[in-house]
Amino acid sequence: MVPNKVDARKPRHVANLAALQQAYPQLVLPFSVGARDSIAQALGEQMPVWKIKKTAARKATQEVRGLADYVFTKMEIAQ
């Protein structure tokens, strides 16, 4: 499972994520993708988030690329 749209400023989100990770450690990825407007903008404009020229997109880019790197590593896909 890929936790996404997680807002680390909301205690309920943090608690739910922790509970999910504790209950299903083998199924939940060890990181999450936050609730970010830049991801929604990238989807709306049909472009990768790293092409969005906003400061907020940098963190989203790190999260999305981190997810991709994790999946590639787990699947043993050369980059």
C-alpha positions as CSV (number, residue, x, y, z in Angstrom):
1,M,0.0,0.0,0.0
2,V,1.2,3.5,-0.8
3,P,-0.1,6.0,1.8
4,N,-1.0,9.1,-0.1
5,K,-2.7,12.5,0.5
6,V,-1.2,12.3,4.0
7,D,-1.2,15.7,5.7
8,A,1.5,15.5,8.4
9,R,0.0,18.6,10.0
10,K,-3.2,16.7,11.0
11,P,-2.9,14.5,14.0
12,R,-5.6,12.2,12.7
13,H,-3.6,11.5,9.5
14,V,-0.4,10.9,11.5
15,A,-2.2,8.5,13.9
16,N,-4.0,6.7,11.1
17,L,-0.7,6.3,9.1
18,A,1.1,4.9,12.2
19,A,-1.8,2.5,13.0
20,L,-1.7,1.3,9.4
21,Q,2.1,0.8,9.4
22,Q,1.9,-1.1,12.7
23,A,-1.0,-3.3,11.6
24,Y,0.4,-4.1,8.2
25,P,4.2,-3.5,8.2
26,Q,4.9,-5.9,5.4
27,L,2.2,-4.3,3.1
28,V,2.7,-0.6,3.7
29,L,5.6,1.3,2.0
30,P,7.9,2.9,4.5
31,F,7.1,6.4,3.3
32,S,4.1,8.4,2.1
33,V,3.1,10.9,-0.5
34,G,1.7,14.0,1.0
35,A,-1.5,15.9,0.0
36,R,0.0,18.4,-2.3
37,D,-1.6,20.9,-4.7
38,S,1.4,20.6,-7.1
39,I,0.5,16.9,-7.7
40,A,-3.1,17.8,-8.5
41,Q,-1.8,20.6,-10.8
42,A,0.6,18.2,-12.6
43,L,-2.2,15.7,-13.1
44,G,-4.6,18.4,-14.4
45,E,-1.9,19.7,-16.8
46,Q,-0.9,16.1,-17.8
47,M,2.7,16.6,-17.0
48,P,5.2,15.2,-14.4
49,V,5.3,17.1,-11.1
50,W,9.0,17.9,-11.6
51,K,8.1,20.1,-14.5
52,I,5.9,22.3,-12.3
53,K,7.9,25.5,-11.6
54,K,6.8,26.2,-8.1
55,T,8.7,25.8,-4.9
56,A,6.0,23.5,-3.4
57,A,6.5,21.1,-6.3
58,R,10.1,20.3,-5.1
59,K,8.9,18.3,-2.1
60,A,6.3,16.6,-4.2
61,T,9.0,15.7,-6.7
62,Q,11.1,14.2,-4.0
63,E,8.2,12.1,-2.8
64,V,7.2,10.9,-6.2
65,R,10.8,10.1,-7.3
66,G,11.3,8.3,-3.9
67,L,8.3,6.2,-4.6
68,A,9.5,5.4,-8.1
69,D,13.0,4.5,-6.9
70,Y,11.6,2.3,-4.2
71,V,9.4,0.4,-6.7
72,F,12.3,0.1,-9.2
73,T,14.6,-1.3,-6.5
74,K,12.0,-3.8,-5.2
75,M,11.3,-5.0,-8.7
76,E,15.0,-5.1,-9.6
77,I,14.4,-2.7,-12.6
78,A,17.6,-1.0,-13.8
79,Q,17.2,2.8,-14.2
